[in-house]
C-alpha cells in the first residue's frame, strides 16, 4: 500500500481533527502516524498525518476529496506520496565536512533525497561530486558579479526542479531577493557562537575565551543573516584540556549532524513555519529509521 502524508495548518477551532480523521476513515485509509499542535501564541493549529490507503486510492482522488473538508476550516494543506524523493541542491564553498557527510548519508540510503546538483563558488569539491555522478556547477561570486551569479544559481534551481536548497557551509551572503524566492525551502547551518564570535576562526576565539559548550544551529534562511526560523540545535561539551584544533573538529561534527537532522525533518514534512518560529514534529518510535540517524 502506498504511504501518504497530509500536512495541515489553519486557525484553531473545534472539530478539525474529527473532520480529518473522518475523511480518512471514509476514504478507506489507515492512519499510521499522527502529530498535532495547537499553538496558543499564534492561535494556529498544525497537524501531520501519515496514512495508507487500503483501497489503493491515488493521490489525485485523495486531494480532490479533501478539498471540501479543508475549505470550511481555511486550511493550508498538502498531500504527498512519501515514496517520492524530494529534489535537493547542495551549495558549498571550501569547508567540505557537511557536504561529505550528506553525500555519505545519501550514498548509503540514510538520506532519502535526490541530489540534483551541487553548486560551489570554488572548484575544491568538483571531483568528489562528479565521482558521485552528481552535476557540479562552478559559479564564481565576486562583489562585481553577485547579481549575475545568483541569477545563474536560480537557473539551476529552476531547471532541476529543486524543492530544497541546502547551504552546506556556503560562505556567501545571499541577497534579499534570493532569500524571498526560496523562502521556506532553503536551510543553512552555522556555529552557535553567533553573534559573540563573528568573522574568521570562531572556534579559535571560543577556545581563547574558555568556552565550555560548542554548538550548531540549523535554520531556514531569511534576509536577516543567521536569524531565520530555527529547525534544530545541539551542543557538545569541551574542557580546558582540549586545544583549538579539538574545538574545530568537534564543531564540524556537530554542524554535520544538526544539518542532516534538519534536512530529514524538512524532507519528511515535519517542519511547519509559524512566523519567526518553527513547529517540528519528531519521528515516532519505530517509523522512518533513516530520519533518526545522526
Number of C-alpha atoms within 10 A of each C-alpha: 10 14 16 22 21 19 21 20 23 18 16 19 12 8 9 20 13 9 14 17 15 13 16 19 13 8 18 13 22 15 16 14 14 15 16 16 15 16 14 9 7 11 11 15 19 25 22 23 20 20 21 19 20 13 10 12 15 12 15 11 10 18 15 10 14 19 12 10 16 18 10 9 17 13 19 13 17 14 18 18 16 17 10 11 14 18 19 24 24 24 23 23 19 15 15 17 16 24 23 16 18 21 18 14 17 15 12 9 11 20 22 21 19 15 23 20 23 24 26 23 19 15 15 15 21 17 11 14 19 13 10 11 12 15 16 20 19 17 16 16 16 12 6 8 11 16 16 14 17 18 13 15 18 16 12 18 21 11 9 15 14 19 16 23 25 24 25 29 22 21 14 14 11 16 13 13 13 18 18 13 11 18 16 21 18 22 26 24 28 22 23 21 18 14 10 10 16 12 9 8 11 19 25 17 17 19 21 11 10 12 16 13 16 23 20 24 23 29 25 27 28 24 16 9 10 21 14 21 20 22 26 20 21 16 18 14 11 17 12 9 6 10 14 16 12 15 23 17 12 18 21 21 17 22 26 24 20 25 29 27 20 26 28 24 20 19 21 18 18 21 22 21 16 15 9 11 14 18 18 20 19 12 19 14 9 6 11 13 11 15 21 16 13 15
